[in-house]
Amino acid sequence: MIEQLRYVRLSVDNLAQAADFAQRVLGLEPIDRSDNLATFRSDFRDHTLAFAAGPQALQCVGFEVRYSSDLNDAAERLSRLGVTAQRGTADECALRKVKDMLWFADATGNRIELVVRPLNSGWRYFPSRDAGITGLSDVLLRSTNVEKDLAIWTALGAVVADWAGDAAYLRFDNAHHRVVLYPADKPGVLAVEYAVESVNLVMRNFYVLQNLQVPVLHGPGRRPASEQLFLTFAGPGNVYYSFVAEGLSAPAPQDPNAPVDKNRPRQFPAGPEGLCSWGSDCKIAEFNATTADRN
């Protein structure tokens, strides 16, 4: 059902500082700007990152489905799990530049939006700096109950790719994962990850971040589960960001010819040992404890 990760919308206290981070640090292209919202582009999508002003501003993650009928199907599946979904208003759809929308809160309280026909840009992506970004890669979500949240995601067509402790990697296309659920004691987006062209760009950005005095909190390293090269650093609004490159691919979940046995989810250790095969130093609390009590 879910076909693509489309955008992440985050609340920030200082919109000007967050916008500066998006351009100067991430190198994203600014798209729209108002007194309380700023959006940024990283690829063919109209925008992949939005900052909304104020601690009470709406925070959400958007995913694309193909038809409005898929939204009806999703609402029915969610209802069977006891999850209430609501259709987006005309104003909400216009703000996100989509034709139709359904939103719900997962078991943790994270707002998830399913959108139909989100806008693509007909113009080339023009970065603010040469970070080598090729697109939005994946998002890491805090989860207070991974098992309950996992039931929601699998009902919408996601497949568990691998485990690191109780952190679940989820895929719905041919990438190793697009969503990771991390055990936590509160809801929210934990990290937003952007793909860059190669290991050279990961390392170049490492030195750029040092020059910009941006704290690098994990990496450079390589993840055992996905084989991604990664570099994770601090961002505004208590959210982390990563540049990632390379990584495994797999047949899309709906592929009837997918070699299921060869894509069986594997269990990796909790904590840094299961998150970096190079042994890079990790200063992120949620990454240091990826095992939670199963409810």
Stockholm file with secondary structure:
# STOCKHOLM 1.0

chainA/1-295         MIEQLRYVRLSVDNLAQAADFAQRVLGLEPIDRSDNLATFRSDFRDHTLAFAAGPQALQCVGFEVRYSSDLNDAAERLSRLGVTAQRGTADECALRKVKDMLWFADATGNRIELVVRPLNSGWRYFPSRDAGITGLSDVLLRSTNVEKDLAIWTALGAVVADWAGDAAYLRFDNAHHRVVLYPADKPGVLAVEYAVESVNLVMRNFYVLQNLQVPVLHGPGRRPASEQLFLTFAGPGNVYYSFVAEGLSAPAPQDPNAPVDKNRPRQFPAGPEGLCSWGSDCKIAEFNATTADRN
#=GR chainA/1-295 SS CCCEEEEEEEEESCHHHHHHIIIIISCCEEEEECSSEEEEESSSBSCSEEEEESTTSCCEEEEEESCHHHHHHHHHHHHHTTCCEEECCHHHHHHHTCSEEEEEECTTCCEEEEEESCCBCSSCCCCSSCCCEEEEEEEEEEESCHHHHHHHHHHTTCEEEEEETTEEEEESSSBSCSEEEEECSSCSEEEEEEEESSHHHHHHHHHHHHHTTCCEEEEEEECTTTCEEEEEEECGGGCEEEEEEECCBCCCTTCTTCCGGGGCCEEECSSHHHHCTTCCCBCCHHHHCCCCCCC
#=GC SS_cons         CCCEEEEEEEEESCHHHHHHIIIIISCCEEEEECSSEEEEESSSBSCSEEEEESTTSCCEEEEEESCHHHHHHHHHHHHHTTCCEEECCHHHHHHHTCSEEEEEECTTCCEEEEEESCCBCSSCCCCSSCCCEEEEEEEEEEESCHHHHHHHHHHTTCEEEEEETTEEEEESSSBSCSEEEEECSSCSEEEEEEEESSHHHHHHHHHHHHHTTCCEEEEEEECTTTCEEEEEEECGGGCEEEEEEECCBCCCTTCTTCCGGGGCCEEECSSHHHHCTTCCCBCCHHHHCCCCCCC
//
